[in-house]
Amino acid sequence: MSVKEATRTAPVPVRATPGPPRPVHRHRAWDQAPRWQIYLPLGIYLLFTLVPFYWILLFSLRPAGSTSLVPWPVTFEHFEKVWTDRSFGTYFANSVLVGVATLVMTTLVALAGGYALARFDFRIKRGFMLALLCSQFVPGALLLVPLFEIFAELQMINSLGSVILAETVFQLPLSIILISNFIKNVPPSLEEAAWVDGCSRMTAFRIVVLPLLRPGLIAVGSFAFVHSWNHFLFALMFLNNQDKQTIPVGLNSLMSADSVDLGALAAGGIIAAVPVVIVFAFIQKWLITGFSAGAVKG
C-alpha cells in the first residue's frame, strides 16, 4: 500500500470542541474576613448607642436619690410628676397637633410643587431649583427675627399656627426636591395612557401617580413630623403662654440655673422619644422603600 492510499484510508482525528470557560472566582478581602472582625465593630457601635438610652431609662425608673445601676425597685413617680405637675400632658398634645399639621401641610404643598418641577418646563425652573438648594444652607436661627416680625403683623404670636407655618416653610425646600425625584421615577407614559382613556390631568394623577408615590410621601411626611416634634427655637420664640408650649420647651423648663431634676428630665425625655420610636417602627418598611425609589434613576 502506498503512502497516499494509507493516508486516505486512515481515520481523521476529531478535534474536541472546547467547553465554556470556567468562571474565575475572585475572593474579595471582606469575604475571607473572620466573623469577629465584623461583629466586634458592630457590637461596639451598638453599645455606644444603647448605653445613653439605658442611662435615661435608669434615671426615670429608679427612686430619687438612688445610685443603683439597676432600676429596682421600679417607680413611676417621675413620670407622674412631669405629666401632671409640669404640664407635660398639655405639652404632648400641643406637640402632636404641631407635628400632624406640619406633616399634612408639608406633604400637600411639596406634592404640588414636586409635580410641577417633574412634569413641566418653564424658564426659571433651574433657578428655582438652585434657590431651593441654597435655602438649605440657611440656619433656622437666622429666620427667627423676620418670621417674628411677620407673625407680629399678622397677630399670630403666641399661637400654634405660627409654629406650624414656620415649620412647614422650613421643611418645604427639601421636601419639594425629594417629591420631584420620586415623581420623575414614574413613567409619563402611564399618565398619557390615562389621558387617552378620557381622564383629566388631575384624575390621572390621583389614580395612576399618587398610589406609586406612597413610599415617598411617607418618607417626606415622617421627616417633617420628626423635625417639628423635636424643634426647639420656633416654639420658644413664638409661644409665650405655658399652655401653648411644646415638649422641647417643656424639657428645657425642667433645667434651672441652680439645679436639675435628673429623674424628671429623664422621664420627660422618655415621653418625648416614645412616639417617634413607635412611628418609625410602623413605617420603617415604607421608609426604606421610599429611599430606594428615590435613589433609582427613572
DRENDO-1510 file (C-alpha; in Angstrom, 1 decimal, always signed):
<recs>
REC; n; res; u; v; w
REC; 1; MET; +0.0; +0.0; +0.0 .
REC; 2; SER; +1.3; +3.3; -1.0 .
REC; 3; VAL; +1.7; +6.2; +1.3 .
REC; 4; LYS; -1.1; +8.2; -0.4 .
REC; 5; GLU; -3.5; +5.3; +0.0 .
REC; 6; ALA; -2.6; +4.9; +3.6 .
REC; 7; THR; -3.3; +8.5; +4.4 .
REC; 8; ARG; -6.6; +8.3; +2.5 .
REC; 9; THR; -7.9; +5.3; +4.5 .
REC; 10; ALA; -6.5; +6.5; +7.9 .
REC; 11; PRO; -9.3; +7.9; +10.2 .
REC; 12; VAL; -9.2; +11.6; +10.6 .
REC; 13; PRO; -8.9; +12.6; +14.3 .
REC; 14; VAL; -11.9; +14.5; +15.6 .
REC; 15; ARG; -11.0; +17.7; +17.5 .
REC; 16; ALA; -12.8; +18.1; +20.8 .
REC; 17; THR; -14.8; +21.2; +20.9 .
REC; 18; PRO; -13.6; +23.4; +23.8 .
REC; 19; GLY; -16.2; +23.8; +26.5 .
REC; 20; PRO; -17.3; +27.0; +28.1 .
REC; 21; PRO; -14.6; +28.8; +30.1 .
REC; 22; ARG; -14.8; +28.1; +33.8 .
REC; 23; PRO; -15.8; +31.0; +35.9 .
REC; 24; VAL; -13.0; +32.5; +37.8 .
REC; 25; HIS; -14.0; +33.1; +41.4 .
REC; 26; ARG; -12.3; +36.2; +42.8 .
REC; 27; HIS; -12.4; +36.3; +46.5 .
REC; 28; ARG; -12.6; +39.7; +47.9 .
REC; 29; ALA; -10.8; +40.7; +51.1 .
REC; 30; TRP; -14.0; +41.1; +53.1 .
REC; 31; ASP; -15.4; +37.7; +52.0 .
REC; 32; GLN; -12.5; +36.0; +53.8 .
REC; 33; ALA; -12.6; +38.2; +56.9 .
REC; 34; PRO; -13.3; +36.3; +60.2 .
REC; 35; ARG; -16.7; +36.9; +61.7 .
REC; 36; TRP; -15.4; +38.6; +64.8 .
REC; 37; GLN; -13.9; +41.4; +62.7 .
REC; 38; ILE; -17.4; +42.2; +61.5 .
REC; 39; TYR; -19.4; +41.7; +64.7 .
REC; 40; LEU; -16.9; +43.4; +67.1 .
REC; 41; PRO; -17.2; +46.9; +65.5 .
REC; 42; LEU; -21.0; +46.5; +65.2 .
REC; 43; GLY; -21.2; +45.4; +68.8 .
REC; 44; ILE; -19.1; +48.4; +70.0 .
REC; 45; TYR; -21.3; +50.8; +67.9 .
REC; 46; LEU; -24.5; +49.2; +69.3 .
REC; 47; LEU; -23.1; +49.5; +72.9 .
REC; 48; PHE; -22.1; +53.1; +72.3 .
REC; 49; THR; -25.7; +53.8; +71.0 .
REC; 50; LEU; -27.7; +52.0; +73.6 .
REC; 51; VAL; -25.8; +53.0; +76.8 .
REC; 52; PRO; -27.2; +56.6; +76.8 .
REC; 53; PHE; -30.8; +55.2; +76.3 .
REC; 54; TYR; -30.3; +52.8; +79.2 .
REC; 55; TRP; -28.9; +55.6; +81.4 .
REC; 56; ILE; -32.0; +57.8; +80.7 .
REC; 57; LEU; -34.3; +54.8; +81.4 .
REC; 58; LEU; -32.4; +54.2; +84.6 .
REC; 59; PHE; -32.8; +57.7; +85.9 .
REC; 60; SER; -36.5; +57.7; +85.0 .
REC; 61; LEU; -37.4; +54.4; +86.8 .
REC; 62; ARG; -35.3; +54.4; +89.9 .
REC; 63; PRO; -36.3; +56.3; +93.1 .
REC; 64; ALA; -34.9; +59.8; +93.7 .
REC; 65; GLY; -31.6; +59.7; +95.5 .
REC; 66; SER; -30.8; +56.2; +94.5 .
REC; 67; THR; -27.3; +55.3; +93.0 .
REC; 68; SER; -28.1; +51.8; +91.9 .
REC; 69; LEU; -27.1; +50.7; +88.3 .
REC; 70; VAL; -30.3; +48.6; +88.1 .
REC; 71; PRO; -33.7; +50.3; +88.3 .
REC; 72; TRP; -35.0; +48.4; +91.3 .
REC; 73; PRO; -37.4; +49.0; +92.9 .
REC; 74; VAL; -39.1; +50.4; +89.8 .
REC; 75; THR; -41.0; +53.6; +90.4 .
REC; 76; PHE; -43.1; +55.8; +88.1 .
REC; 77; GLU; -43.1; +58.9; +90.3 .
REC; 78; HIS; -41.0; +60.9; +87.9 .
REC; 79; PHE; -43.5; +60.2; +85.1 .
REC; 80; GLU; -46.4; +61.2; +87.3 .
REC; 81; LYS; -44.6; +64.4; +88.3 .
REC; 82; VAL; -43.8; +65.6; +84.8 .
REC; 83; TRP; -47.1; +64.6; +83.4 .
REC; 84; THR; -49.3; +66.3; +86.0 .
REC; 85; ASP; -47.2; +68.8; +87.9 .
REC; 86; ARG; -45.0; +70.0; +85.0 .
REC; 87; SER; -47.9; +70.0; +82.5 .
REC; 88; PHE; -46.4; +67.5; +80.1 .
REC; 89; GLY; -49.8; +66.3; +79.1 .
REC; 90; THR; -50.5; +69.7; +77.6 .
REC; 91; TYR; -47.1; +69.9; +76.0 .
REC; 92; PHE; -47.6; +66.4; +74.5 .
REC; 93; ALA; -51.0; +67.4; +73.0 .
REC; 94; ASN; -49.5; +70.6; +71.5 .
REC; 95; SER; -46.6; +68.7; +70.0 .
REC; 96; VAL; -48.9; +66.2; +68.4 .
REC; 97; LEU; -51.0; +69.0; +66.9 .
REC; 98; VAL; -48.0; +70.8; +65.6 .
REC; 99; GLY; -46.4; +67.6; +64.2 .
REC; 100; VAL; -49.5; +66.3; +62.4 .
REC; 101; ALA; -50.4; +69.7; +61.0 .
REC; 102; THR; -46.9; +70.2; +59.7 .
REC; 103; LEU; -46.9; +66.7; +58.2 .
REC; 104; VAL; -50.1; +67.4; +56.3 .
REC; 105; MET; -49.3; +70.9; +55.1 .
REC; 106; THR; -45.7; +70.0; +54.1 .
REC; 107; THR; -46.8; +66.9; +52.2 .
REC; 108; LEU; -49.6; +68.6; +50.2 .
REC; 109; VAL; -47.6; +71.7; +49.2 .
REC; 110; ALA; -44.5; +69.5; +48.4 .
REC; 111; LEU; -46.6; +67.2; +46.3 .
REC; 112; ALA; -47.9; +70.1; +44.2 .
REC; 113; GLY; -44.5; +71.7; +43.8 .
REC; 114; GLY; -42.7; +68.5; +43.1 .
REC; 115; TYR; -45.2; +67.6; +40.4 .
REC; 116; ALA; -44.7; +70.9; +38.7 .
REC; 117; LEU; -40.9; +70.6; +38.8 .
REC; 118; ALA; -41.1; +67.0; +37.5 .
REC; 119; ARG; -43.6; +67.3; +34.7 .
REC; 120; PHE; -43.4; +71.0; +33.5 .
REC; 121; ASP; -40.7; +73.0; +31.8 .
REC; 122; PHE; -40.5; +76.8; +32.5 .
REC; 123; ARG; -37.9; +79.4; +32.2 .
REC; 124; ILE; -37.0; +79.8; +35.9 .
REC; 125; LYS; -37.0; +76.1; +36.6 .
REC; 126; ARG; -33.3; +75.7; +37.1 .
REC; 127; GLY; -33.1; +79.0; +39.1 .
REC; 128; PHE; -35.9; +77.9; +41.3 .
REC; 129; MET; -34.2; +74.5; +42.0 .
REC; 130; LEU; -31.0; +76.3; +42.8 .
REC; 131; ALA; -32.9; +78.6; +45.2 .
REC; 132; LEU; -34.4; +75.6; +46.9 .
REC; 133; LEU; -31.0; +74.0; +47.3 .
REC; 134; CYS; -29.4; +77.2; +48.6 .
REC; 135; SER; -32.1; +77.7; +51.2 .
REC; 136; GLN; -30.9; +74.5; +52.9 .
REC; 137; PHE; -27.7; +76.3; +53.8 .
REC; 138; VAL; -29.5; +79.0; +55.8 .
REC; 139; PRO; -29.7; +78.1; +59.5 .
REC; 140; GLY; -33.1; +78.3; +61.2 .
REC; 141; ALA; -31.8; +80.8; +63.8 .
REC; 142; LEU; -31.4; +83.5; +61.0 .
REC; 143; LEU; -35.1; +83.2; +60.2 .
REC; 144; LEU; -36.3; +84.0; +63.7 .
REC; 145; VAL; -36.3; +87.8; +63.5 .
REC; 146; PRO; -38.0; +88.2; +60.1 .
REC; 147; LEU; -40.5; +85.5; +61.0 .
REC; 148; PHE; -41.3; +87.1; +64.3 .
REC; 149; GLU; -41.9; +90.5; +62.6 .
REC; 150; ILE; -44.2; +88.8; +60.1 .
REC; 151; PHE; -46.2; +86.9; +62.7 .
REC; 152; ALA; -46.4; +90.0; +64.9 .
REC; 153; GLU; -48.0; +91.9; +62.0 .
REC; 154; LEU; -50.4; +89.0; +61.4 .
REC; 155; GLN; -51.2; +88.8; +65.1 .
REC; 156; MET; -50.1; +85.2; +65.2 .
REC; 157; ILE; -47.7; +85.4; +68.1 .
REC; 158; ASN; -48.5; +83.0; +70.9 .
REC; 159; SER; -50.5; +80.8; +68.5 .
REC; 160; LEU; -49.7; +77.3; +67.5 .
REC; 161; GLY; -50.5; +78.3; +63.9 .
REC; 162; SER; -47.3; +80.4; +63.8 .
REC; 163; VAL; -45.1; +77.4; +64.8 .
REC; 164; ILE; -46.9; +75.2; +62.3 .
REC; 165; LEU; -46.5; +77.7; +59.5 .
REC; 166; ALA; -42.8; +78.3; +60.3 .
REC; 167; GLU; -42.1; +74.5; +60.5 .
REC; 168; THR; -43.8; +74.0; +57.1 .
REC; 169; VAL; -41.9; +76.7; +55.4 .
REC; 170; PHE; -38.6; +75.4; +56.9 .
REC; 171; GLN; -39.3; +71.8; +55.6 .
REC; 172; LEU; -40.7; +72.6; +52.2 .
REC; 173; PRO; -37.5; +73.1; +50.1 .
REC; 174; LEU; -36.0; +69.7; +50.8 .
REC; 175; SER; -39.5; +68.0; +50.6 .
REC; 176; ILE; -40.2; +69.5; +47.2 .
REC; 177; ILE; -36.9; +68.3; +45.8 .
REC; 178; LEU; -37.5; +64.8; +47.2 .
REC; 179; ILE; -41.0; +64.6; +45.9 .
REC; 180; SER; -40.0; +65.8; +42.4 .
REC; 181; ASN; -37.4; +63.0; +42.3 .
REC; 182; PHE; -40.0; +60.4; +43.2 .
REC; 183; ILE; -42.4; +61.7; +40.5 .
REC; 184; LYS; -39.6; +61.6; +37.9 .
REC; 185; ASN; -39.3; +57.8; +38.5 .
REC; 186; VAL; -42.9; +57.3; +37.5 .
REC; 187; PRO; -43.0; +57.0; +33.6 .
REC; 188; PRO; -45.1; +59.8; +32.0 .
REC; 189; SER; -46.5; +57.1; +29.6 .
REC; 190; LEU; -48.7; +55.9; +32.4 .
REC; 191; GLU; -50.4; +59.3; +32.7 .
REC; 192; GLU; -50.6; +59.6; +28.9 .
REC; 193; ALA; -52.4; +56.3; +28.8 .
REC; 194; ALA; -54.9; +57.6; +31.3 .
REC; 195; TRP; -55.4; +60.7; +29.2 .
REC; 196; VAL; -56.2; +58.6; +26.2 .
REC; 197; ASP; -58.9; +56.8; +28.2 .
REC; 198; GLY; -60.5; +60.1; +28.9 .
REC; 199; CYS; -59.1; +61.1; +32.3 .
REC; 200; SER; -58.2; +64.6; +33.1 .
REC; 201; ARG; -54.7; +65.5; +34.4 .
REC; 202; MET; -55.9; +65.7; +38.0 .
REC; 203; THR; -57.8; +62.4; +37.7 .
REC; 204; ALA; -54.8; +60.6; +36.1 .
REC; 205; PHE; -52.5; +61.9; +38.8 .
REC; 206; ARG; -54.9; +60.7; +41.5 .
REC; 207; ILE; -55.5; +57.3; +40.0 .
REC; 208; VAL; -52.1; +56.5; +38.4 .
REC; 209; VAL; -49.3; +58.5; +40.0 .
REC; 210; LEU; -50.4; +59.1; +43.6 .
REC; 211; PRO; -50.6; +55.4; +44.6 .
REC; 212; LEU; -47.0; +54.9; +43.3 .
REC; 213; LEU; -45.8; +57.8; +45.4 .
REC; 214; ARG; -46.9; +56.3; +48.7 .
REC; 215; PRO; -43.4; +55.3; +50.0 .
REC; 216; GLY; -42.0; +58.7; +49.0 .
REC; 217; LEU; -44.9; +60.6; +50.7 .
REC; 218; ILE; -44.4; +58.6; +53.9 .
REC; 219; ALA; -40.6; +59.3; +53.9 .
REC; 220; VAL; -41.2; +63.0; +53.4 .
REC; 221; GLY; -44.0; +63.2; +55.9 .
REC; 222; SER; -42.2; +61.3; +58.6 .
REC; 223; PHE; -39.2; +63.6; +58.4 .
REC; 224; ALA; -41.5; +66.7; +58.6 .
REC; 225; PHE; -43.2; +65.2; +61.7 .
REC; 226; VAL; -40.0; +64.3; +63.5 .
REC; 227; HIS; -38.4; +67.7; +62.8 .
REC; 228; SER; -41.4; +69.6; +64.0 .
REC; 229; TRP; -41.6; +67.3; +67.0 .
REC; 230; ASN; -38.0; +67.9; +68.1 .
REC; 231; HIS; -37.6; +71.6; +67.0 .
REC; 232; PHE; -37.0; +74.0; +69.9 .
REC; 233; LEU; -36.3; +77.5; +68.5 .
REC; 234; PHE; -39.6; +78.3; +66.8 .
REC; 235; ALA; -41.7; +77.2; +69.8 .
REC; 236; LEU; -39.5; +79.1; +72.2 .
REC; 237; MET; -39.7; +82.3; +70.3 .
REC; 238; PHE; -43.3; +82.4; +69.0 .
REC; 239; LEU; -45.1; +80.9; +72.1 .
REC; 240; ASN; -45.3; +82.7; +75.4 .
REC; 241; ASN; -48.1; +81.0; +77.4 .
REC; 242; GLN; -47.3; +77.8; +79.2 .
REC; 243; ASP; -50.4; +76.1; +77.9 .
REC; 244; LYS; -49.2; +76.7; +74.3 .
REC; 245; GLN; -45.7; +75.2; +74.8 .
REC; 246; THR; -44.4; +72.0; +73.1 .
REC; 247; ILE; -42.3; +69.2; +74.6 .
REC; 248; PRO; -38.8; +70.5; +73.7 .
REC; 249; VAL; -39.6; +73.8; +75.5 .
REC; 250; GLY; -41.1; +71.8; +78.4 .
REC; 251; LEU; -37.9; +69.8; +78.7 .
REC; 252; ASN; -35.9; +73.0; +78.8 .
REC; 253; SER; -38.1; +74.3; +81.7 .
REC; 254; LEU; -37.0; +71.3; +83.8 .
REC; 255; MET; -33.5; +72.7; +83.9 .
REC; 256; SER; -32.7; +75.8; +86.0 .
REC; 257; ALA; -29.5; +77.7; +86.9 .
REC; 258; ASP; -29.4; +76.2; +90.4 .
REC; 259; SER; -30.4; +72.6; +90.0 .
REC; 260; VAL; -31.6; +70.0; +87.5 .
REC; 261; ASP; -34.1; +67.3; +88.4 .
REC; 262; LEU; -32.5; +64.4; +86.6 .
REC; 263; GLY; -35.3; +62.0; +87.2 .
REC; 264; ALA; -38.0; +64.3; +85.9 .
REC; 265; LEU; -35.8; +65.3; +82.9 .
REC; 266; ALA; -35.2; +61.6; +82.1 .
REC; 267; ALA; -38.9; +60.8; +82.3 .
REC; 268; GLY; -39.7; +63.8; +80.0 .
REC; 269; GLY; -37.1; +62.5; +77.6 .
REC; 270; ILE; -38.7; +59.1; +77.5 .
REC; 271; ILE; -42.1; +60.7; +76.9 .
REC; 272; ALA; -40.7; +62.7; +74.1 .
REC; 273; ALA; -38.9; +59.8; +72.4 .
REC; 274; VAL; -41.6; +57.0; +72.6 .
REC; 275; PRO; -44.0; +58.5; +70.0 .
REC; 276; VAL; -41.2; +58.9; +67.5 .
REC; 277; VAL; -39.9; +55.4; +68.0 .
REC; 278; ILE; -43.4; +54.0; +67.6 .
REC; 279; VAL; -43.9; +55.9; +64.4 .
REC; 280; PHE; -40.7; +54.7; +62.8 .
REC; 281; ALA; -41.4; +51.2; +64.0 .
REC; 282; PHE; -44.6; +51.1; +62.0 .
REC; 283; ILE; -43.3; +52.9; +58.8 .
REC; 284; GLN; -39.8; +51.5; +58.5 .
REC; 285; LYS; -40.8; +49.3; +55.6 .
REC; 286; TRP; -42.3; +52.2; +53.7 .
REC; 287; LEU; -39.4; +54.4; +54.7 .
REC; 288; ILE; -36.8; +52.1; +53.2 .
REC; 289; THR; -38.8; +51.6; +50.1 .
REC; 290; GLY; -39.1; +55.3; +49.7 .
REC; 291; PHE; -35.4; +55.9; +49.9 .
REC; 292; SER; -34.8; +53.1; +47.4 .
REC; 293; ALA; -37.3; +54.5; +45.0 .
REC; 294; GLY; -35.7; +58.0; +45.3 .
REC; 295; ALA; -32.2; +56.6; +44.7 .
REC; 296; VAL; -33.1; +54.8; +41.4 .
REC; 297; LYS; -32.8; +56.9; +38.2 .
REC; 298; GLY; -36.0; +56.8; +36.2 .
</recs>
